[in-house]
C-alpha cells in the first residue's frame, strides 16, 4: 500500500497551484491515502489478467474521416466567450514573466 506524506501533498498542491490551509493538509493527506488504498485494493481484486480480459472485450478500431473546411461564424464564437477584447478571446496568463 502506498502512503502519501504531508510533504508530497504540499508538493502536489504547489504544482497544481492549489493553496491549502494548515488545517486542510491533514484532511487532504488522509483523503489521498484513502484513494490510493482503494485503488490498490481494486488492482488486487482485478488481478494480473484484468488488462488482458479487457483487451479481448474491446475491439480497437480507428475511425478515419476526411478533413474538411467548414464555415465558421467568428462573431458567434466570440459571443460565447466569457471574456473578449476586440476580435480575440481573453484568457488568463499561465506563463509568468520574470
Backbone bond lengths (Angstrom), bond angles and torsions (degrees), N, CA, C in turn:
res aa  C-N    CA-C-N  psi(-1)  N-CA   C-N-CA  omega(-1)  CA-C   N-CA-C  phi
1 X - - - 1.449 - - 1.527 108.94 -
2 X 1.317 115.21 134.21 1.467 120.52 177.56 1.510 109.54 -84.52
3 X 1.305 114.90 139.21 1.461 119.89 175.80 1.519 106.47 -121.50
4 X 1.305 115.27 131.12 1.460 120.61 -179.32 1.527 108.41 -100.54
5 X 1.309 116.19 135.00 1.464 120.70 -176.92 1.531 110.67 -90.78
6 X 1.319 115.39 166.62 1.465 120.55 176.72 1.523 110.45 -61.01
7 X 1.332 116.43 -37.28 1.459 120.83 179.82 1.523 110.66 -63.21
8 X 1.345 116.33 -40.62 1.464 120.03 178.42 1.529 111.08 -66.98
9 X 1.316 116.89 -37.95 1.470 120.89 176.93 1.519 109.82 -62.05
10 X 1.316 116.97 -44.13 1.463 120.69 179.36 1.528 111.23 -65.00
11 X 1.324 116.72 -37.81 1.465 120.53 178.47 1.525 110.98 -66.50
12 X 1.333 116.38 -43.31 1.463 120.92 177.91 1.525 110.27 -64.08
13 X 1.315 116.68 -41.93 1.466 120.94 178.71 1.526 110.38 -62.09
14 X 1.308 117.07 -41.47 1.462 120.67 -179.82 1.525 110.38 -64.96
15 X 1.328 117.13 -44.77 1.464 120.72 178.99 1.527 111.32 -64.00
16 X 1.330 116.16 -32.61 1.462 121.67 -179.62 1.521 112.45 -86.89
17 X 1.321 115.50 -1.50 1.467 121.85 -177.48 1.528 111.52 57.35
18 X 1.320 114.26 44.11 1.461 121.94 177.00 1.522 107.34 -110.54
19 X 1.309 116.32 128.75 1.456 120.47 177.37 1.520 108.50 -94.50
20 X 1.321 115.95 121.54 1.462 120.96 177.92 1.523 108.81 -106.89
21 X 1.321 115.08 133.76 1.461 119.51 173.79 1.516 107.98 -76.23
22 X 1.309 115.87 159.49 1.468 121.04 -177.50 1.526 111.94 -55.47
23 X 1.342 116.85 -39.55 1.467 119.82 -178.00 1.527 112.69 -77.04
24 X 1.335 118.64 -10.95 1.466 121.68 178.97 1.523 112.52 -89.88
25 X 1.317 117.29 -20.97 1.462 121.04 -174.07 1.528 111.41 -60.93
26 X 1.326 117.71 -47.07 1.473 120.59 179.91 1.524 111.04 -62.86
27 X 1.310 116.79 -42.76 1.462 121.36 -179.37 1.529 111.28 -62.37
28 X 1.340 116.50 -46.60 1.461 120.62 -179.88 1.527 110.29 -65.51
29 X 1.322 117.20 -39.09 1.462 120.83 177.62 1.520 110.50 -60.45
30 X 1.322 117.42 -45.57 1.469 121.38 178.78 1.522 111.10 -63.94
31 X 1.331 116.86 -41.86 1.466 120.36 -179.83 1.526 111.45 -64.22
32 X 1.335 116.99 -44.62 1.460 119.97 178.97 1.525 111.48 -65.13
33 X 1.331 117.23 -38.21 1.465 119.94 176.33 1.522 111.14 -64.16
34 X 1.321 117.11 -38.26 1.472 120.77 177.47 1.530 110.33 -63.98
35 X 1.325 116.82 -41.70 1.464 120.98 178.92 1.528 110.43 -63.93
36 X 1.330 116.69 -45.62 1.465 120.29 179.52 1.524 111.43 -63.41
37 X 1.318 117.06 -39.66 1.468 121.14 177.99 1.525 110.45 -63.44
38 X 1.332 116.03 -43.18 1.466 121.11 179.02 1.535 110.28 -63.21
39 X 1.335 117.04 -45.00 1.465 120.75 179.94 1.527 110.97 -62.95
40 X 1.322 116.89 -39.32 1.467 120.54 177.87 1.521 110.56 -64.62
41 X 1.308 116.41 -39.36 1.472 120.92 179.56 1.528 111.05 -66.36
42 X 1.321 116.78 -42.02 1.467 120.93 178.26 1.526 109.55 -62.18
43 X 1.329 117.53 -43.58 1.463 121.16 178.55 1.524 110.92 -62.93
44 X 1.313 115.23 -38.24 1.463 120.98 178.96 1.530 110.72 -62.91
45 X 1.326 115.95 -45.73 1.470 121.20 -178.81 1.518 110.72 -68.56
46 X 1.337 116.61 -41.41 1.463 120.90 -178.09 1.524 110.99 -63.54
47 X 1.303 117.00 -34.62 1.457 120.89 178.15 1.511 112.27 78.31
48 X 1.326 115.41 173.36 1.463 120.48 -175.87 1.529 113.75 -70.24
49 X 1.331 118.74 -21.04 1.459 121.50 -176.48 1.522 113.33 -87.92
50 X 1.328 117.94 -2.98 1.459 120.91 -175.45 1.524 111.99 -59.28
51 X 1.314 117.10 -43.80 1.458 120.12 -178.47 1.531 110.07 -64.66
52 X 1.306 117.16 -39.18 1.461 121.56 178.69 1.521 110.83 -63.99
53 X 1.339 117.15 -41.88 1.455 120.83 179.35 1.528 111.26 -64.15
54 X 1.305 116.44 -43.04 1.460 120.26 179.54 1.521 111.24 -63.57
55 X 1.316 117.38 -37.77 1.451 120.71 -178.72 1.528 111.09 -65.19
56 X 1.324 117.58 -33.50 1.461 121.31 179.14 1.529 111.50 -72.74
57 X 1.333 117.06 -31.19 1.453 121.10 -176.33 1.522 113.18 -76.69
58 X 1.305 117.40 -22.92 1.456 121.34 -174.14 1.518 109.54 -114.90
59 X 1.304 115.69 127.41 1.456 119.35 174.85 1.518 107.77 -94.19
60 X 1.305 115.78 118.62 1.457 120.62 -179.76 1.519 109.29 -86.38
61 X 1.304 115.49 119.15 1.450 120.12 175.74 1.516 108.57 -134.59
62 X 1.298 115.45 143.41 1.453 120.38 176.00 1.521 109.00 -85.51
63 X 1.295 115.26 141.05 1.448 120.49 175.99 1.522 106.44 -105.52
64 X 1.307 115.26 115.41 1.452 120.09 -178.29 1.515 109.47 -107.49
65 X 1.287 115.95 138.86 1.454 120.55 174.90 1.519 107.44 -141.48
66 X 1.293 114.66 157.68 1.448 120.14 177.63 1.521 109.71 -71.79
67 X 1.311 116.83 138.86 1.455 120.42 171.38 1.520 107.23 -74.13
68 X 1.291 115.84 136.52 1.454 118.02 178.86 1.519 109.43 -142.66
69 X 1.304 114.92 147.21 1.448 121.59 178.53 1.518 107.69 -86.55
70 X 1.326 115.80 128.87 1.459 120.14 178.28 1.523 108.49 -122.90
71 X 1.316 116.56 147.27 1.464 118.54 -179.97 1.529 110.81 -63.12
72 X 1.317 115.01 146.91 1.456 120.37 -178.62 1.523 108.79 -131.17
73 X 1.311 115.84 133.89 1.456 121.19 178.40 1.525 107.83 -95.58
74 X 1.325 116.86 97.67 1.455 122.05 -176.63 1.516 113.31 -61.26
75 X 1.320 116.90 -37.75 1.465 120.30 179.77 1.525 111.03 -63.56
76 X 1.314 115.60 -39.68 1.474 120.26 179.05 1.528 110.45 -65.78
77 X 1.329 116.73 -41.04 1.462 120.15 178.37 1.526 110.86 -63.90
78 X 1.326 116.78 -46.40 1.463 120.43 179.59 1.522 111.58 -63.60
79 X 1.312 117.20 -34.11 1.459 120.51 179.40 1.528 111.24 -63.97
80 X 1.328 116.81 -27.35 1.463 120.80 -179.44 1.528 112.23 -83.40
81 X 1.330 116.79 -11.35 1.463 120.54 -178.11 1.521 110.33 -73.80
82 X 1.336 117.67 139.80 1.462 120.13 177.77 1.524 112.43 -63.55
83 X 1.346 116.31 -37.03 1.462 120.73 179.47 1.529 107.39 -137.86
84 X 1.325 115.40 134.99 1.459 119.85 178.28 1.515 109.42 -142.49
85 X 1.316 114.83 155.81 1.456 120.57 177.76 1.525 107.04 -143.13
86 X 1.310 116.76 122.39 1.467 122.76 -174.77 1.526 107.50 55.93
87 X 1.312 117.99 -121.63 1.468 120.88 179.87 1.523 111.79 -108.94
88 X 1.339 116.83 32.41 1.452 120.88 -176.29 1.526 111.45 -129.85
89 X 1.334 115.42 151.62 1.454 121.63 170.88 1.523 107.70 -77.33
90 X 1.312 117.97 141.11 1.458 121.86 173.95 1.522 106.94 -104.61
91 X 1.336 115.43 122.44 1.464 120.91 -178.85 1.525 108.64 -125.40
92 X 1.336 117.28 154.90 1.466 118.99 178.99 1.522 110.96 -67.11
93 X 1.305 116.12 145.53 1.467 120.81 177.24 1.516 109.41 -69.54
94 X 1.322 116.38 138.24 1.462 119.66 177.96 1.524 111.21 -114.56
95 X 1.314 116.90 -12.50 1.454 120.96 178.36 1.513 107.88 -111.62
96 X 1.311 114.84 123.66 1.461 119.83 -178.34 1.525 109.52 -84.46
97 X 1.311 115.88 138.39 1.469 120.97 176.84 1.521 108.59 -90.16
98 X 1.305 115.36 140.07 1.469 119.54 -179.84 1.501 110.90 -95.94
